Amino acid sequence: MIALIDCNNFFASCERLNDPSLQGKPLIVLSGNDGCVIARSNEAKALGIAMGVPFFKIRTLVKKNAVEVCSGNIPFYAQVSRRIMRMIAAEEFPQEVYSIDECFLRVKQTPVLEDWARDLRERIATQVGIPVSIGIAPTKTLAKLTTYFAKHYSGYNGVCILDSEEKRVRALQYYPLEEVWGIGRRNLAKLKKNGIQTIAEFLATPREEIIRLLGILGLHTREELQGKECIPFNEKDVRKSISMSRTLLHEVTSLQQITDCIHLFMNSCCRKLRKEHLAAQHFSIYLASNRFHAEHYVSTYRDVHLDLPSADPLELLPYMNAMLQECFVSGVKYKRLGVYLGDLVPDHCATNLFDVVDRRARERLFAVIDKLDARFGAETVHIASLRPQTLAELSHASYRREVSPSAMEAVEDDAAYISPRFDTSQQ
Ligand SMILES: [Mg+2]
């Protein structure tokens, strides 16, 4: 059986964890530069605020209903996520972290499965402070569907298990086709155009017709709904690349400002790679102007293959500067910038006979820098030519809330967590 553990309204719940006074109030979280709504509490959903709606379009509604507004704080949400995922990993079932707020577990079907799920849900709520829904079913697609029931029908109280053929058939009757995992908006349009409106009709469509309309992946979705596992379970999801990009608040024409931002992205990616003991063999940057000004749209990209894999910004800096010199065109108003590091390998592969860098010394240097960053915030120590404040000046987050010490404590990386199954102190 596959269990899906899904955090409810994750970003909104994180904001409530940080500030418990937000409990029970309508709450929305905004994307970078306060552009669009990226999370809503149930109360905000009930007001009809749609996912992805531009903030300026709902300002009146927000004011009228005293909706609480938060600028998204992704680093904090990622920290909360890591805490929850580690807690779930301690259950010792094969785990696939699917996204920042969801993971799959391969669990055994036992008579106490439901008790286990309810207990885990309770522990995440009390020890971290985030509500989750848990759906358990024979396939990933059915687990997604089961979690939908766990979340949307209060009678289930957050946990729903699909453990018989009868339940599977009944669940499919009540489930909207547009909610099926893997169908998506474009596929849905294709199906509807061909007269397929419901799951029953989707299941009754001949195999060849499904392949013609949606390709082999569509067929997999159908078989998964019928209880046959087709989508692989990736226990160890090895990172293949890392990237960071941002749409800036204003258009920028200064090479110095662009360099500052790209540099900051590169540092941030390198920091994450070091944490995961990875190094990149491929490094690229891109610069683009405002895509809504189609007649002047400029988008440039440069990349380099590194002889030795690296996650060291000092080593990447000359490449970055050279690529920027090549890319940058004076007079162009840049709006979107990004960095990509790919072809990742474990960092112990980053050495060869002709290496001229003292890697041991660099390792020690970055161990200290990473420690200072973790304690005092990113870019506490930085290369003198970089001005980390540039990105902040080109970003905008009017509704940003400071993370409280108690919230930080609840999600700290080193927070001691012992699974009760292994906790002998209570015996
Ligand atoms: Mg979720």
Residues whose N, C-alpha, C, O or C-beta is under 5 A from the ligand:
A	BS01	MG	D6 C7 N8 N9 F10 D101
